[in-house]
Structure formats: structure tokens, C-alpha cells
Amino acid sequence: MSVAFTKETDHEAAAADLPDRPISPHPNLVTTQGLAELDAALAAARAAYAAAQAGDIQADRTAMARATRDLRYYGARRASAQLVAADPESQVAAFGGQVTFEREDGRRSTFRIVGEDEADPAQGKISYVSPLAQALLGKGPGDVVEVNGQEVEIIALG
């Protein structure tokens, strides 16, 4: 059979069929900073969508697909966002608060418990639905909790 009668894979068309970003089944709790980050991400998605529309959509279907997907995701996350203000007087680990704990080997770690979209462990922010946050929530200084088979002691809140 001649090559003229075979359909070559259109990589751009395949890329343009991007699956939606998964949306968590958990409540979309956000801190003030997390809400601002969602607003910025939604604005960026709107700008990318407008830019993709202004360009030759047929020439760059991937950009349009990506912009559309991001616009749907951030629009849904912003619409479902539930702002939770941190209580600076809390005597236990809570959403929006910072927790410092010590591991069995003496290492200390400090994390802020935040919403899922805001979480970035490398920046010291963990999602409130993570196993670590779940173990820490509601506990105070001096409490010992088990995390991943190891005991950690809460040293401070802040």
C-alpha cells in the first residue's frame, strides 16, 4: 500500500486532546495566600486563553487545549474555594497554622498546613489532607504522633 493512503499521527491533534486536571473530592479549603494564588492562576489561564484565541487556533491547537483545560480547572477551584482564616491564638495544630516537630533521630521540621493547590513541601507547606497534616491536626506542643511508622513530637506552633 502506498504511503499516500496511510494516515500519519498528528502529534499536535493528540496533544490538543488533553485530559482535564483531576479535581480533589476534598473540600477546597484555602488560606488567604492560597486564594490569592488561585486568583493569579485563574487570571493567567484567562490571559493564555485570550492569547490562544487571538492567534491562529488551527496552527497551535495545543496552546488552546492547554489554556482551555487550565481555565476550566482554575475556574472550578476558585468557585469552590472556602477561605479559612488561621487562628493565631490556637493551642493546637490547625489549618493555616505552622507546626514544628522533632523526629526520633533529632531532626526538626517546620511546615504550614494549607490547601491542596497551595501545598509545596519543598517550601514548607503541606496539604491539610496529607497523612502528615492529618496526624498533626488538633495536637499541641508536647504531643507525640506517629507518622509513617515513626514517632514525632510537636515542639512549637506558630
CORCORJO-V126676 format. One record per pair of residues at least 12 apart in sequence whose C-alpha atoms are under 6 Angstrom apart, sorted by the first residue. I is the first residue (numbers start at 1). J is the second residue. D is the distance in whole Angstrom. If there is no record, write none. Layout:
BEGIN
I&J&D  I&J&D
END
This chain:
BEGIN
15&62&6  16&61&5  16&62&4  16&65&5  20&69&6  28&81&5  28&82&6  29&81&6  29&82&5  29&115&5  30&82&6  30&83&5  30&115&5  31&83&6  31&84&6  34&118&5  42&74&5  45&67&6  45&70&6  45&71&5  48&67&6  49&67&5  52&64&5  92&138&5  92&139&5  92&140&4  93&137&5  93&138&5  93&139&6  94&137&5  95&113&5  96&113&5  96&114&5  97&112&5  97&113&6  98&111&6  98&112&4  98&157&6  98&158&5  99&111&5  99&157&5  100&155&5  100&156&5  101&153&5  101&154&4  101&155&5  102&152&5  102&153&5  103&152&5  111&124&5  111&125&5  112&125&5  113&125&6  113&126&5  113&127&6  113&128&5  114&126&6  114&127&5  114&128&6  115&127&5  115&128&6  141&154&5  141&155&5  141&156&5  142&154&5
END
